[in-house]
């Protein structure tokens, strides 16, 4: 796979069946491309909440807005430029602020395969 650059304009956001209606994801690199990681964007509507048992190592970069991530170890708040790491096996609640949020993510291995 060659060196590539991606922008939000390249993203094709999709809503997954089991996600809250206000949360969309857009994979730009995943298992279909032969690499070891998934790279994409997440778009959270105002006040959107995602409760998830993390099935992969997930790194989220907040690009716009704010999110809070709560786990057994506490809550972290993150805004533009902040990075949140969520290890495999952790139970988290991701909550977008009232203005919503745009994030980028990198997961290892591929999150879609792990959710099957």
Beta strands, then each sheet from edge to edge (+ up, - down):
strand 1: 23-29
strand 2: 38-44
strand 3: 49-53
strand 4: 57-71
strand 5: 74-79
strand 6: 83-86
strand 7: 91-108
sheet 1: 1+ 2- 7+ 3-
sheet 2: 1+ 2- 7+ 4- 5+
sheet 3: 1+ 2- 7+ 4- 6+
end
